[in-house]
Amino acid sequence: MSDVLARLLETNDWLMADGATGTNLFNMGLQSGDAPEMWNEEHPDRIKALYKGAADAGSDIFLTNSFGGNASRLKLHGAEGRVFELNKLAAELGREIADASGRTIVVAGSVGPTGEIFVPMGTLTHANAVEMFHEQAEGLKAGGADVLWLETISAPEEYKAAAEAFALAGMPWCGTMSFDTAGRTMMGVTSSAMVAMVEGMKNPPLAFGANCGVGASDLLRTVLGFAAQGTETPIIAKGNAGIPKYHDGHIHYDGTPELMGEYAVLARDCGARIIGGCCGTTPEHLRAMREALETRPKGPRPTLDQITQTLGGFSSNSDGTDDNAPTARVTRRRRQG
């Protein structure tokens, strides 16, 4: 079990995570409908280029190419029997890049949702979810991941099942949820409810937070919601690079590197300790984020108006936590990328 992330959190005010996996792989030729995890075997040079892009841009943490590497998701590609192998490869390629970087970089084993719905609404049981997450965790562990990184989760049951699986694997972990429905996850979790869940866990994460969702403004409003609970667990902010737009057959995110630099500073000032990007975030964005974090002093906690004036309006009036949530300049609800 590696404690490198815990040590870095003890000695650094903030750490920079990586950017998008999907966006950058699509830029390298991945086709819609393909399983990115298969590239760990078929195009290892491209996966190493993905990792190196984040490392060279200044990331202290990068996520492995294993987001959909559970049996349920891989079954769609006839690869449900290759979970351990493909996750091990993802982490081994990451280990190679991190170890050659000349500095301490955390290899975080990405674990995404199963894509299934829990009983009674669906068919996924707690035991089956734990089994799937445990299988994936063991592969990432064998490949040399320092920490497991649960992300884009909507259901609290899935978050808890992953935590149990990671304990079975004996691995430290971090975990983010995606708040994309008027300040809540798709399954109704609010920022305050997530803090309560995390702090009540038998196997709590080293850090927790939010990723993806709608846009950077909404994500930072959620981060403020975490911080308002007075939690001492480090907070993660991994927001999208702007808003997705369909152009010439491709999804394009309109966030510039300069805008993501502003986002990174605001995220830090909102209370986030681990700051990265999600959909649309390229190494160019990461370089601007690193420069902004290193050159601009920490400021006071921003107001909602300051966030929207800098990054654009929220997609909804409410942050999801109560009926009297503060409002700011509101824009039309946009589709998640």
N, C-alpha and C positions, 0 to 999 in steps of 0.2 A: 504494500500500500504506500503510495507516494503522498507526502505532505507538502509538496512544493507550492501548491496554491495557498495553503494555509500560511506558510512562511511568507510568501509575497504579500498577502493581505495584512500580515502583522507589521511589515516594514514599509509599505507604500500607501500613500493616501488614496491613490486610484490606480487601476490597471486598465489597459486597453485590450479589448477582445478583438475578434476579427469582423469581417463583413459577411456578405452573402455567399452561400455555397451554390445554390441553384443558378443565380444570375451569372456568376462567373463561369460556371460550367457550360451554360447555354452559349456564352460568348466564345467558348472553346469548341463548340460543335455538338453538344448534347442536344438531342431532339426531344420534343414534347412526347411524353409517354414512355420514354426510356427510363430504366432504373439507374440512377447515378451510381449506386453502389457497385454495379457491374464494372464500372470504369476502374475500380481499385485493382482489378485483374487485367482488364482489356487495355487500359490507357494509364498505367501508373505514372508515366511522365507528366501527364496533364494534372493528375491529382497532386503530385509533388509541386507542380507549378502553382496550383491553387494555394497550397499551404505556404509556399515560399513567397507568394505575393503578399500575404498577410504579414509574414515574418519580416520581410524587407520593408514594409510600410510602418513597422513599429509596434505590431501587436504583441502583447505579453502572453496572450492566450489565443490559440486557434482551435476550431472545432473540426473533428474528423468528418470525412465523407461517408457518414453512416446513418443519417437522419431517418431514412426509411428502411433500416437494416434489421427489422424484426420479421418474424415468420409470417405474420399476417400480411404485411406489405409486400414482402418478397414473393409470397405465394402468387401474387398477380403476374409475376414474371417467371413462374415455375422454378423459383430458386429458394423455396422455403427450407430446403435441406442444407443450405449453404450459409446459414446465419453466422455461425461461429467463424467460418473461414473468411467471409467477406468483411466482417467487423475487425477481425485480427489484421487483415491486410490494410484496412483503413488506418488503424492505429500504427502499424509498423511503418507505413509511408510517412505518417506524421512524425513519428519518433526520429526517423532519419533526418528530416528537415530541421526539427527542433535541436537535435544534438549537433548539427553542423552549423548552427547559427552563431555560435560564439557567445551566446548569452542565455539566460534562463527563460525559456518559453514553455508554457504549460500546454501539453497536448490533451485536449478535452474531448472525450468520446461522446459524440453527438447521439442522442437517443430521442427520436420523435414519437408521436402518438401511434397507437396500433392501427388507427383508422376504423376501429370498431366501437360499438355502443354497448355500455354495460347493461346487464340485466337490472330491472325488468323490462326496460324499453328496448334493449337489444339482447344479444346472445353472449356477450363477453362476461365471464365470471372473474372474480378477484383472483382465484387460483390460476386461471389460464393467463391472465395479464401478468401476474408475477412470474410465471414460467417463461413467458415470451421475453420479458425485460431481463430476466436473469440470464437466459441464453445469450442475449446480445451483450450484456455486461461482461460475461466471461470471455467473449471473443475480444472485446476492446481491452480488457485487462491483460489478456495474453499477448496482445500486440504492443503493449507498453504505454497505454494511456495513463496519464497522471491522475485524472479525475473523470467522472462521468458527468455528462451535461444533458439533462432532460430539458426539452424545449418545445414550445408551441403547443402546450397542453391546455385543454379546455375543461376537462372533468376532474374534480377533486379526487374521485375514486381512482383515476388513472395515475395521478400524481402520487397518491399513497401507495399504490401497487408497485410503482417504480422504486419508491423509497425502500420498500420491503425487499425488492429484488436486489437492489444495490447493497443492502446490508448482507444479504446472502453471499454476494460476490466479494464482500470485504473491501469495498471501494468508496472513497469519499465522493461527494457529488454536489452539483449545483442544479437548480431547477427553475425554469421560467414558464409562465403561462402567457397566453395570447388574449389580450383584452380588446375585443373587436366589435362588441355589441353595446353601444352606449355606456362605455366604462366597465362593462362586465365581460367575462369570457362567454363563449357560446353556450355554456352550461350554467351561466348565471353567477359565477364567482366574482365578487368585488375585490378591490385592493385590500380593504380591511379584513375581509374573510380569508384572503390568502395569508396575510400575516398571522392571523389566529391559527390557521391550519399548520403553517410552517413551525410556529413556536410550540405547538402541541405535539409534534412528532417525536416518536422514539428514536428515529434515525434522521435528524434534521439535516438539511443541506448546509454546506459551507457558505453559500450565498444563494439568494433567490431574487426573482424579479419578473420583468416582462420583456417579451420579444415580439416582433412582427406587429400584428394588429392592423390599425388603419394608417396612421401617419405619426410622425415624430411628436407633434403637439399632443395628441391623445395619449401617447405612451408616457410622456413626461407628466401629464396630469395624473396618470396612474402611479408613477414613481412618487409624486408628492403625496398621494394617498398612502403609500407604504410608509414613507417617512413620518407622516402625521401620527402613526401608531406608536412611535417611539421605539421601534425595533432596533436592536443592536446587531442583528444579523446583516452582513453586507448586502447591499441592494445592487441588482444587475439591471442595466438599461441597454436594450439592443433594438433600436428603432429602425424602421424602413427609411431608405433614402428618398424621401418625398412620397408622392402619390403615384400609383401605377396608372399608366395611360397606354392604350393600344395604338400602335403606330407601325404601319407597313408589315403587319403579320406578327409583330413581336410586342411584348409588354415592356414598356420603358418607364423608368422612375425618374421624376423630374427634379429630384434633389441634387443640387450642385455640391461639389466639394466644399465650397465656402459655407453653404447652408449647413452641411453636416459638421463643419467645424464649430459653428454656432450651437448646433444641437449638443455636441459633446460637452461644451463648456456649461450649457444649461443643465444637462444631465448631472454633471458633477455638482453643480450648485444646488440642484434639487435633492441631493443626498445619495446619488449612485456612486458606488465604489468601483464597479466593473462596468465599463462603457464600451459598447461596440455598435455595429450596424447589422441590419438584417437585409431583407430583400432590396436589391438595387445598389447595395454598397460594394464598391470596388476598391482596389488598392489606392487609387487616386483619392477617393473619399477618405480612406483611413489615414493617408499621409496628412491631409488637411486637419483631421481630427487630432492626430498626435501633436502636430505643431500648435494647434490652438490650446490643447490641454497643458502643454509644456510652457507656453509663453504667456498665457493669460492667468493672472492670479485668481484664486478662489474668491467668489463674491457672495453676497447674501442670497438667501433662498428666493428664487424668482416668483413673481406673482403670475397668475393665470394670464393676465393681460400682457405681461412681458413675454411670456411664451408664445402667445398667438401673434403678437406684433413682430416677433422675430421669425417664427417658423410657419405661420399661417393658422387659420382657425381650426377649432375642434369640429369633429363630425357630428357631435350631439351636444345638447345643453347640459346633460348630466354626466357626472363622473361615476354614476352607478351606486354610490354609497348611501344616498338618502334622497328624500323628496325635495330637499332644499339645497341641492348641490349648486355651487357657484356657476354662473354662466359667463361666457365670454363671446367674442365674435364667432358666429357659427357659420360653417360652410355646408354645402350639400353633402350628404352621406356618400362616400365613395366606396367602390368595391375593393376588397382586400386582395393584395397581389399574391 
